[in-house]
Amino acid sequence: AYVIYTSGTTGQPKGVVVSQRNVVRLFTATEAWFGFDEREVWTLLHSAAFDFSVWELWGALLYGGRVVVVPYAVSRSPEEFYRLLVAQGVTVLNQTPSAFGGLIQAEAGQDPSALKLRAVIFGGEALDFGVLRAWVDRHGLDAPQLINMYGITETTVHVTYHRLTAQDLAQGGSLIGRPIPDLRVYVLDRHRQLLPAGVSGELYVGGLGVAEGYLNRPALTGERFIDNPYGDGRLYKTGD
């Protein structure tokens, strides 16, 4: 379906080979949570070099919705972006937490009912729940729902899902939630042994979202995409 190059900051950029099946199952596996349909209006806010754009573009098209391509200058202005969300009646917004912080400030003095958002989905960075308190004071937690999703290019955009609750905001910190139903996540030590709850280790991801590997990099593919000792298929060694 596509190749996206990633992690140039940690060495030679590597092309992740993602299949059509990887992408389609991302939406079917999350359908029960979101209930997307043809009435949705999505923004295409992110670069095609960032796999959040896969979720934004193909989510809209798969369900027969509408996708609004956000001009680059508008994406860099929270005030202009807010006006676009209102004018286009956007219902599904995907943002990094840092970008959403600017939108919170731009929207603070406006009529809360002007936005038609049904879901705000965070990804790409760690989310500090505390920064959302001002937004929740104005909008609550149901319209829109606030959802934190952890993901990696090598495992097809999203791995986990967590819908924020009032308890989350009271406690602060962050949670990445539980894996998408057709994925499994494991916390392993350096010997790839399972660790008990509360012990730090490295995250490995298995299931139908795991990509085919790195383009023309067989040695690196063999190092990071390994046989799953705890089930069928392969695991991706995330480095997280």
Disulfide bonds with the S-S distance in Angstrom:
none
